[in-house]
Amino acid sequence: MATLAQPLDDASIDPAKLAAMRHELGASFGRMLGYFREDGEKSVRQIEEAARLRSAVALVRPAHTLKGEALQFGAVALGAMAERIEMAARQAVEDHLYPDEIVADVVRLRPLFGQVMVRLGGEAPPPVAAPPRPRAAFGRKAPAGR
């Protein structure tokens, strides 16, 4: 079972947390995993940009978002890394400084996120194609409820 003391490059997934998430989401698991992929990529990009700009304020929200989503899917090491970035950024905002100590974590964040997504990608059921929507004939409204 994963713990917060694992190495930073450990992309393993806590099986109990992942099983709980799969059970809770049921058929929506694959879709939610897709949202995590999109949101996570956006958060990583925002963290990298904030680090380039040396903006502690801009680090807080994407790190907080990534932390929560990673932990929900059982990606404990990724969640811990995002939490370190978030907490250091929050303290830096109060101290009116930039948290230079998180630079190494920011550099390792994208590769770790990628490894986690590869591991989680094997967990998602194949996507199910949505049934085709009826199209309205020219000059007519589409059927209600569609």
Stockholm file with secondary structure:
# STOCKHOLM 1.0

chainA/1-146         MATLAQPLDDASIDPAKLAAMRHELGASFGRMLGYFREDGEKSVRQIEEAARLRSAVALVRPAHTLKGEALQFGAVALGAMAERIEMAARQAVEDHLYPDEIVADVVRLRPLFGQVMVRLGGEAPPPVAAPPRPRAAFGRKAPAGR
#=GR chainA/1-146 SS CCCTTSCTTCCCCCHHHHHHHHHHHGGGHHHHHHHHHHHHHHHHHHHHHHHHHTCHHHHHHHHHHHHHHHHHTTCHHHHHHHHHHHHHHHHHHHHTSCCGGGHHHHHHHHHHHHHHHHHHHTTSCCCCCCCCCCCCCTTSCCCTTC
#=GC SS_cons         CCCTTSCTTCCCCCHHHHHHHHHHHGGGHHHHHHHHHHHHHHHHHHHHHHHHHTCHHHHHHHHHHHHHHHHHTTCHHHHHHHHHHHHHHHHHHHHTSCCGGGHHHHHHHHHHHHHHHHHHHTTSCCCCCCCCCCCCCTTSCCCTTC
//
